[in-house]
Amino acid sequence: MDIIVVTGASSGMGREFALQICKKEKADELWVIARRFDRLQELAEAVPIKIRPIELDLTDFDAIKKYADLLEEYKPNIKILANCAGFGKFEHYENIDTKVHLNMVDLNCNAPMIMTDYSLPYMQEGSKIMNIASCAAFQPIPYINIYAATKAFTLSYSRALNKELKYRGIHVLAVCPYWVKTEFFDRAVVSEENPVVINYDVLYEAKDVIKLAIKDLYTNKDMSVYGVKNRLQWFATKLLPHKFVMRVWLNRQKLDGTKEKRKSRKK
């Protein structure tokens, strides 16, 4: 049985990937993973192949064992694993609870590793792994501290893994989006009255980011970067000192590095 596995498939780029990949890749089943089971079931009417909704909290490593048990039971051929689940918080480090920091690391870093580890024995030559990173991976970002650090991990992990799995003919791609219109902001923005980010420059559409990501997944690229401003940022952060980049970020968002954000912050 050939399958495609997508985490974070209940919304955002995970859901968009599930919708688009069925037009590109043939499979017997699409295994979609998220906490919101009802959202996963809705995909059954939107894709042309059989859906297997799997309700999992990917921050609970004991719960992820359910995925391993399903693999052992069905012994499928995993053609694509897309790790799309993740979340962030826009706030000063000291204003975020330690449990939130740890959950961010668990979901953004540990979960893709565990999903990959469980999946690799069921992948063959030509199989593919896609991990959603972020343009936040290109540099340290104050007030988006832990999220940016987790995405830097995802980017580095994915690019190195791509080299290590080349001998098996398995391709790994890291997707590094800019700001994208998804439900991500519902959880990331701590205070709508006094938000951290007041200058977004541009908000891209998830369907466009994923369209390029799928195209890049079928090439030898190890990173997918959608959008002119995103590419400019990637280029700039390779050339400019990160101290300077962080200072520019703080100035543009009118932040001074303290726990209390300035009250006169207007776009």
C-alpha positions in Angstrom: 0.0 0.0 0.0 1.4 3.4 -1.1 0.7 6.3 1.3 1.3 10.0 1.8 1.6 11.2 5.4 0.9 14.8 6.4 1.1 16.3 9.9 -0.7 19.5 10.8 -3.2 18.7 8.1 -6.2 20.2 9.8 -5.4 23.8 8.7 -2.8 26.1 7.1 0.0 24.8 4.9 -0.5 21.2 6.1 -4.1 21.2 4.8 -3.0 23.0 1.6 -0.3 20.4 1.0 -2.8 17.6 1.5 -5.1 19.2 -1.1 -2.4 19.8 -3.7 -0.2 16.7 -3.4 -3.0 14.5 -4.5 -2.9 16.1 -7.9 0.8 15.4 -8.3 1.4 12.0 -6.6 -0.6 8.8 -6.8 -1.2 6.9 -3.6 -3.7 4.4 -2.1 -4.2 6.4 1.1 -3.5 9.9 2.5 -2.7 9.7 6.2 -3.5 13.0 7.8 -2.5 13.8 11.3 -3.6 16.5 13.7 -5.5 17.1 17.0 -8.7 18.3 15.4 -10.3 15.0 14.1 -13.3 16.8 12.7 -11.1 19.0 10.5 -9.3 15.9 9.2 -12.5 14.2 8.3 -13.6 17.2 6.2 -10.6 16.4 3.9 -12.4 13.2 2.7 -14.7 15.3 0.5 -11.9 17.5 -0.8 -9.3 14.9 -2.1 -9.6 12.1 -4.7 -8.0 9.4 -2.6 -8.9 7.6 0.6 -8.3 9.5 3.8 -7.1 8.0 7.0 -7.6 10.6 9.7 -5.3 10.1 12.7 -6.0 12.2 15.8 -2.7 12.8 17.5 -1.1 15.4 19.8 2.5 15.5 18.4 3.8 17.0 21.6 3.0 13.8 23.4 5.7 11.3 22.4 3.8 8.4 23.9 0.9 9.3 21.7 3.0 9.3 18.6 3.6 5.6 19.2 0.1 5.2 17.7 1.6 6.2 14.4 4.4 3.7 14.8 1.9 1.0 15.6 -0.2 1.7 12.5 3.0 1.5 10.3 3.8 -1.9 11.9 0.3 -3.1 11.3 -0.1 -2.0 7.6 3.6 -2.0 6.5 2.9 0.7 3.9 5.3 2.2 1.4 5.6 5.9 2.5 6.0 7.9 -0.7 5.9 11.3 1.0 6.2 12.4 4.6 5.2 16.1 5.1 5.9 17.5 8.6 3.8 20.6 8.6 2.7 20.9 12.2 4.1 23.7 14.3 3.3 26.9 16.2 5.0 30.1 17.5 4.5 32.9 19.9 5.2 36.6 19.3 6.2 38.0 22.7 9.1 38.8 25.0 10.9 35.7 26.2 10.2 36.5 29.9 6.5 36.9 29.2 6.0 33.3 27.9 5.6 30.4 30.2 8.3 27.7 30.2 5.7 25.0 29.3 4.9 27.0 26.1 8.6 27.2 25.2 8.9 23.4 25.7 5.8 22.6 23.7 7.2 24.7 20.9 10.4 22.8 20.9 8.5 19.5 21.1 6.2 20.2 18.2 8.6 22.2 15.9 11.8 20.1 16.5 11.2 16.8 18.2 8.0 15.8 16.5 9.4 16.0 12.9 12.5 14.0 14.1 10.3 11.2 15.7 8.0 11.1 12.7 11.0 10.8 10.4 12.6 8.1 12.5 9.4 6.0 12.5 8.8 6.6 8.8 12.3 5.8 7.4 12.0 2.0 7.6 9.0 2.3 5.4 10.5 4.5 2.8 12.1 3.4 -0.5 14.2 5.0 -3.2 12.2 7.9 -4.6 10.5 8.7 -1.3 10.4 12.3 -0.1 10.4 14.2 3.2 9.2 17.8 3.4 9.7 19.8 6.6 8.1 23.2 7.1 10.7 25.6 8.5 10.5 29.4 8.1 12.3 32.5 7.0 12.7 33.0 10.7 15.4 30.3 10.4 17.7 32.7 8.6 18.6 34.8 11.7 17.9 35.2 15.4 14.7 37.2 16.1 14.1 38.9 19.4 10.5 38.5 20.6 10.1 35.5 18.3 13.1 33.9 20.0 12.2 30.2 20.6 10.1 29.9 17.4 13.0 31.3 15.2 15.5 29.0 17.0 13.3 25.9 16.4 13.0 26.8 12.7 16.8 27.2 12.4 17.0 23.7 13.8 14.5 22.4 11.3 16.4 24.0 8.4 19.8 22.7 9.4 18.4 19.3 10.3 16.6 19.0 6.9 19.5 20.1 4.8 22.0 17.8 6.5 19.5 14.9 6.4 19.1 15.3 2.7 22.8 14.6 2.3 22.7 11.6 4.7 19.7 10.0 2.9 21.0 10.6 -0.6 22.5 7.1 -0.8 19.0 5.7 -0.4 17.5 8.0 -3.0 15.4 9.8 -0.5 15.0 13.5 -0.9 14.5 15.9 2.0 13.3 19.5 1.5 13.0 22.4 4.0 10.3 24.9 3.2 11.0 28.4 4.5 7.9 30.6 4.1 7.7 34.3 4.8 4.5 35.6 6.4 1.6 33.4 5.2 -2.1 33.9 5.7 -3.0 31.0 7.9 -4.5 30.3 11.4 -0.9 30.4 12.7 -1.4 34.0 13.8 -4.5 33.0 16.0 -2.0 31.3 18.3 1.1 33.3 17.7 -0.3 36.8 18.5 -0.4 37.1 22.3 -2.0 40.6 22.4 -4.0 42.1 19.6 -4.2 45.4 21.4 -0.4 45.6 21.7 1.1 43.1 19.2 4.8 42.5 18.8 4.7 42.5 15.0 3.3 45.7 13.5 5.0 45.6 10.1 4.4 42.4 8.1 5.5 43.9 4.7 3.5 41.2 2.8 1.3 38.2 3.5 1.6 35.4 1.0 -1.1 32.8 0.2 -0.6 29.3 1.5 -1.6 27.8 -1.8 1.2 29.7 -3.6 3.9 28.7 -1.0 2.9 25.1 -1.2 2.7 25.1 -5.0 6.3 26.0 -5.2 7.2 23.7 -2.3 5.8 20.7 -4.2 7.6 21.7 -7.4 10.9 22.0 -5.5 10.2 18.6 -3.7 10.6 17.0 -7.1 13.9 18.6 -7.8 17.3 18.3 -6.1 16.8 21.4 -4.1 17.1 21.1 -0.3 15.3 24.4 0.5 12.2 26.1 -0.9 11.9 29.9 -0.6 8.8 31.6 -2.0 8.5 35.3 -2.7 10.7 38.1 -3.8 10.9 39.7 -0.3 11.6 36.4 1.2 14.5 35.7 -1.2 15.9 39.2 -0.5 15.8 38.5 3.2 17.5 35.2 2.8 20.3 36.8 0.7 20.7 39.7 3.1 21.0 37.6 6.2 23.8 35.7 4.6 25.8 38.9 4.1 24.9 41.2 7.0 26.0 40.7 10.6 23.1 39.3 12.6 23.6 42.0 15.3 22.7 44.5 12.6 19.8 42.4 11.3 18.3 42.1 14.8 18.7 45.9 15.3 16.8 46.6 12.1 14.0 44.2 13.2 13.6 45.8 16.6 13.6 49.3 15.0 11.0 48.3 12.4 8.7 46.8 15.0 9.4 49.7 17.4 10.6 47.3 20.1 13.4 48.1 22.6 14.2 44.7 24.0 12.3 45.1 27.3 9.4 43.1 28.7 7.0 45.9 28.2 6.4 47.0 24.6 6.3 50.7 23.9 2.9 52.1 24.1 3.2 54.5 21.2 3.8 51.8 18.6 1.9 52.4 15.4 2.4 51.0 12.0 
